[in-house]
């Protein structure tokens, strides 16, 4: 029977291989190496960025319990001295950050204090654009700081995906580049479901239709060949990713929260020897204007438990030296609590960096009494952190990306 253009496309569409949900990023075609490799590669460093969306209250995350000014400013939200996880005689972690405390004690967590930028903006959108672009002076922003770093090495990434965003509705500005298209997996649960569905017999039948039939309908042969090649690539990628996800054994049981599951997938991809070197995930809900205590505690539990499990999993596979995880948020909160037992938009805060052999507090905690309009003053420009990650971790020049030179920090 003659195969027409319409019936051919209908068959491909019916298979699900032309649906967007079944089109894995091309970098996953190489993921099956995990099932074949006898041991993971130790080359190729990986950067994982975790965005704390909404403006994390840094003052109730790393707590200056040794300063009475903290308790005067926060009579309702202040964490009691006997509940904080003490790092020294002045600083302590929120009680929900038990995973971070373990990482700190093991020598795998750095805390960069007093991070911010000049003339801070309390708008979520504007401040987030500044953090993503690393260009506070620019209003019209077209690329992100990591996107520019990728563009600088674009020739190395042909037919590859050097970066990946997970669990977000749209690609974060930080990864927007001029020469590189970064894949985005929006819904991990449905993506895994699409890859897993179908019996072995059904997959074999689809394989036969795609790979064993050379007949193409006349007329639009070039377009149909493109569709065929696309479907073949999608099918192969899906099958290979299924092999990796089926063969990978996590070294520890991850928590059931969304962030942990995203980090688990990243661990799988890293173990597969994928070329992807930059990952971006986000945890929302930090805009805590009212009744902050319980919501903030739950968010910090999710963050800490997910990052702890991720590090333990990597360590169990001998991969912990290849991966650096860093957190950031668009701003901190004001020093004084508000009348709704919450906190309002502020300025300086801290960044966490998970990397073996670099534990400790970096920089002093900002003064709680020498403030600017009720906000903590920053003493470390966030672009110094970025410059350090680019040059010392990813081994990329930072000045073309950031527009100027910034001091390096002892976090790598």
N, C-alpha and C positions, 0 to 999 in steps of 0.2 A: 504494500500500500504506500502511495506517495505521501511524503511528509511535508505538510505545508508550513509556512512561517507561523501561522496562528497556532496550529496544534503543537508545534515545537516549543514556542514560548509558553503555551499553556501547560505543557508537561513540566518544563523547568520551574514555572511558578508554583504548580501544584506540589512539586517536590519540596518547596520551602527554601531552595537554595538561592533563589533570587530575592527572597525577603531580607530586609535590612537586618532583622534580628539574627539571621543565620550567616551573616557575612563577617567572619572574624577578621580582625586586623591582620595584615599580611605577615607581620612579625611572628605570629603564632604558627605559621607554617613550619617554623624551625623548632617548635616546642617539643616535638617528639624525640629530640635528642636525649631528653631526660630519661626516657624509657630504655635507651640504648647505651647511654654512657655508663661506664663502670664507676666513675667518681666525678663529682662536680668540678668544674674549672675554678681556679682561684684567681684568674685574671679578669679584669674588667670591673671597675668599681660602679656601684649603684647608689643613686641618691633617691630617697623617698621623702617627699614633702607632705606633711599633714597640716592642713589649714583648720584652725579653730575659728569657725565663722560666727560672727556676731560681736566679737570683742570680749575676749576672755578676761575675767577679773584676776589679773596677775597677783594682786595684793592678798587674795585669799587662796592663791595657788602656791606661791612661795611666801610663807608668812613670816614677817619680822616680829616674832613673838617676844624677842628681847627688847622691844621698844614700846614703852607705855603709850606713846602717841598713837600707835595702831589701835589700841583698845579705846582710847578717847574718841577716835574718829569713827569707831565701829562698835558701839555698845551692844547692838543687836546681832550683827553679823560676824563679829570677831570670834575667831577660833580659840578656845581655851588653851593655855600653855600645856596642860597635861594631856591634850588630845592630838597635838600636832606631831608629825614624824620628824624628829629633830635631826638636822644636818650638822649643826654646831650650837654654840650658846646663843645665837641670835636668829638664825634662819631655821625654818621647818617647813615641811610639805603638808599640804592638806591631808587629813586622815584617809581620804579615799585614794590617795596616790601610793598605795602600798607597792604596786609594781614598779613605779619610778624609784621608790626608796630602795628596793632590792637592786635595781640596775645601778643606782648611785653607789651603794655599798660594794657592788661587784666591780666597780671601776668602769662602767659603761655609760654613764650619764653625765653630761655637762649641762650646766644651767647658766646661760648668758643673761645677766641682769641689766636693767636699765636700758633696754633696747627701744629705739624710736627713730624719729627724724625731725629736722628743724621745722618750726611752724606747723605743728601737727593739726590735722583736720579731723573733726569729730563725726563727720559724715561717714556712714558705713561704705557707701559707694565710692566716694572720692578717696578715702583712706585705703580701701582695698585695691583700687586702681594704682595707687602709689606703691603699695607693697608688691603688686604683681608686675608692674612695669619697671620699678626701681628708678623712676624718673619723676621725682616730686615736682620738678619745675615745669613739666609738660601737662597740658590739659587735653590736647588731642593725641591720644595714645593708640598706636596701631599694632605694636608688638610687645610681648612680655620679655622679662629678663632671661628666662630660660629659652624662649623662642629665639632671641638674638644669639644666644650661645649655640643653639642648634644650627642656625643659619651660617654661623662662622665655620662650621664643619660639615656643611650640607653635602659636599662631595663624597664624604665617607658614608653617607646614609642612603645612598641610592637603593631603592626597592627594599628599604628597611624601615622600621619604626623605632627610632632611638628613644622615644618617650611615649607615655601612656597615662591617660586620666581615667579614673574609676569612680563610678557611683555619682556622677554629677549630671545635671540636666544639659549643660553646655560646656564646651571646652573652656577651662580657666584662662584668663588673659595671660598669665605667666607663661603658658605654653604656646601662645599664638606666635607663629613665625611667618616670615615672608616666603621662605623657600621649602619649608617642611610642613607636611600635613600630619598632625599628631592624632592618633586614634583616640576615641572616647567610648568606653563601655558604660552605658548609662545604667542599665538594670542588670546586675550580675545574676540574680535569681532566674529571670526569664531567659537570659542568654545561656546559662548552663542547661536549662530545661530544653531549649531548642536543640542544643548539641546532643543531648542524651536521648531524645525521643526517637522512636522507630525501632523495629526489631532488626535483628541481624539479616534476616531474609529481605526485608524492605531496603536496607542499605545496600545489600548485594545487588538487588534489582536496579537501584538507582545508579550504582557503579557501572553496571552493564550498559544502561541507557546512555550514560555520559561518555564512557571510555571505549566501548566496543562497537558503537555505531558510527560509521564515518559518513553516512548519508546526510546531506544538508539540503534543504529546499532551495530551489532556484530563486533568483531575484535579489533579495537582500542578503547575500551570502556573507559579506563582510560584517554586517551588523550581527547576524546570527552567530558567526564564528566568535565575535567578541562576547556575546552572551554565553556561548558554550564554554569558552575559556574561563570566563568569570565564574560560571557555575562549577566547573571542574576545580578551580582554585579554592572556591568556598568549601566544596565537599572535602577536598584533601585537608584543608586547614581544620575543618570541624572534626574530621576523623583523628587527626594528629593531636589536637587539643584534648579530645576525649581520651586518648591513650595516656597523655601526661596526667590528666586529672584523675584517671583511674589508677595509675601506677604510683603516683606520689603519696608517700606516707609521712604525714606531719609528725615531727618529733614530740609534739605536745598537743593536747586537746585545746583548741581555741575556744574562747567565749563565743556565745551565740550572737553577739551584737554585730551590727552592720560593719563598723570599722574593722573589727577583728577578721571578719570574713573577707574584706577587701585586702587586708594585709596578708591573709593566708594565700590568696590568689597570687599576690606579688611574690611571696616566697616560692610558690610553684613555678612561676615564670623565671625567677632568678635561677632556681635549680635546673631549669631546662636549658640553660646556656643560651637563652635568647639574647639578641643584640641590644635589647631595651635597657637603657641605663638610667632613665629618669622616670619616676612614678609620682603621681599627684592624686591625693585623696583629701576628702574634706569631712569634718565633723561639725554640724551646725547646732544652734540652740544657745549660744553663749551671750545673747543679748538679754541679760538678766536684770530688767528694771524693777521687778517686783517679786517678792517671795523667793529670793535667790537661793537660799541655803540648800534646799532639797534638790532643786534642779541642777545646781552647780555641782553638788556632790555626785549626782548620777552621771553627769557628763565626764567628770574627772575619773570616775570609776571605769567608764567605757574606754577613755583614752589610755589610762594607765594599764588596764588589764590587756587591752589589745596590743599595745606596744611591747609589753612584757612577753606575751605569748609569741609574738613575731620574732623577737630577739632569741628566745629559747628555741624556737623552731629552726631559725637560721644556724644557731650554734650546734644543734643536734645534727645538722647536715654539713658542718664545717664551713659555713658560708658567712659567719658573722663578721669576719674581717673585710668582706667585700661590700658591705651595705652600711650606709649612714642614713639615719632617719632624723629629720629636723621638723619642729613644729613652729608655726607662726600664727598670729592673729592680727587683725587690722588695727587694733588699739587695746589698751587696758581700760580700767574703769577709774572713776574719781576716787579719791582717798576716803572721803566721807560717804557713809551710807545715806540713802535717801529716806523719805518718810514712809516708803512702801516696803521696807526691809529688802531693798535691792540696791543696785549701783547704776550710775549713769555713765555715759561715754566719757572716757578719759584719754590718756596719752601713753606714756611709757609702760612697758611690761617686760616679760622675759621670753626667751626662746629656749626650748629643750633640744639637746642634740644627743642622740643615742649612737654611740660608736665606741668600740672596745679600746680601753687604755687611756681614755681622756676624761676621767671623772673629775668633778669639782665645780665649785662656784666660780664664775668668771665675772669680775667686776663687783663693785660694791652695790648693795641695795640702795636705791635712790632715797634721799631724805624724805621723811614724812612731814616735815615742817617747812622746808624750803621748797615751796610749790610755785607753780605758774597757773593762776586761775583755778586753783583747787586740784591740779593735776601733778603727778610725779614728773620730774624732769629727766629726760633721757641723757645718758652720757656715752652710749654706744650706738652709732648709726647702724641701722639694720643692713645697710649695704656693705658694712665691714664683714658681717656674717656671710652675706652672699659672695663677696670677693674671696673669702676664705674657702667656701664650698667650691667655687669655680676653680681657683688656682691650686689649692692644696688637696682637694678631693678629686674633682673631675679633670684636673690638669689642663684647664682652659684659661686663656688670658682674660682677666676680668675688666680691664680698662675699656676695651671696645664695647663691652656689654653694658657697663655701668656709667660710662661717659667720663670717668675720672678714677684716680687711684684712691683706694681706701685701705686703712691699716688692717693687717692680718690679725686674727685671733688664735689663741691656743686651744682650738677645739678639734683639730685633726692631727 
